[in-house]
Amino acid sequence: MSTPRARQAGLRYLTAGTKLDLEGRYGLALHVQASWASNGDNDAEVATTASLKAAGSWEW
């Protein structure tokens, strides 16, 4: 619970997030990250990023 004193002290912003990293059998790396931020008012921001990278050499 946020109090006016906490807001004045700069403790106004609350952030939370989660991060998931997986590396597959063929050198594929999946990275997923989600975050949530709120400034205590009715404003909120949600961000999600995902990336897939391939490492190593491929032979056909």
C-alpha positions in Angstrom: 0.0 0.0 0.0 1.4 3.4 -1.0 1.3 6.3 1.3 1.7 10.0 0.5 5.1 9.9 2.4 6.3 7.0 0.3 5.3 8.9 -2.9 7.2 12.0 -1.7 10.3 9.8 -0.9 10.4 8.6 -4.5 8.9 5.2 -3.9 6.1 5.9 -6.3 6.9 3.5 -9.1 6.2 -0.2 -8.8 7.6 -2.6 -11.4 7.3 -6.4 -11.8 8.5 -8.7 -14.5 9.2 -12.2 -15.5 11.9 -13.6 -17.8 12.1 -17.0 -19.6 15.1 -18.3 -21.5 15.1 -21.6 -23.3 17.9 -23.2 -25.4 16.8 -26.0 -27.7 18.6 -29.0 -29.1 19.6 -27.5 -32.4 21.1 -24.3 -31.0 17.9 -22.3 -31.1 17.5 -19.8 -28.2 14.1 -18.4 -27.2 13.9 -15.4 -25.0 10.6 -14.0 -23.7 10.3 -11.1 -21.2 7.2 -9.4 -19.8 7.1 -6.4 -17.5 4.4 -4.4 -15.8 4.8 -0.9 -14.3 2.5 1.4 -12.4 3.0 4.8 -10.9 0.3 4.5 -8.3 -2.3 6.5 -10.2 -4.5 4.9 -12.8 -1.6 4.7 -15.4 -0.1 1.3 -16.1 2.3 0.1 -18.8 2.8 -3.4 -20.0 5.7 -4.5 -22.2 6.4 -7.8 -23.8 9.4 -8.8 -25.9 10.3 -12.1 -27.5 13.3 -13.1 -29.6 14.4 -16.3 -31.3 18.1 -16.7 -32.2 19.9 -19.5 -34.0 23.5 -20.2 -33.2 26.0 -22.6 -34.8 26.2 -24.0 -38.3 23.6 -25.8 -40.3 24.5 -28.5 -42.8 22.1 -29.9 -45.4 
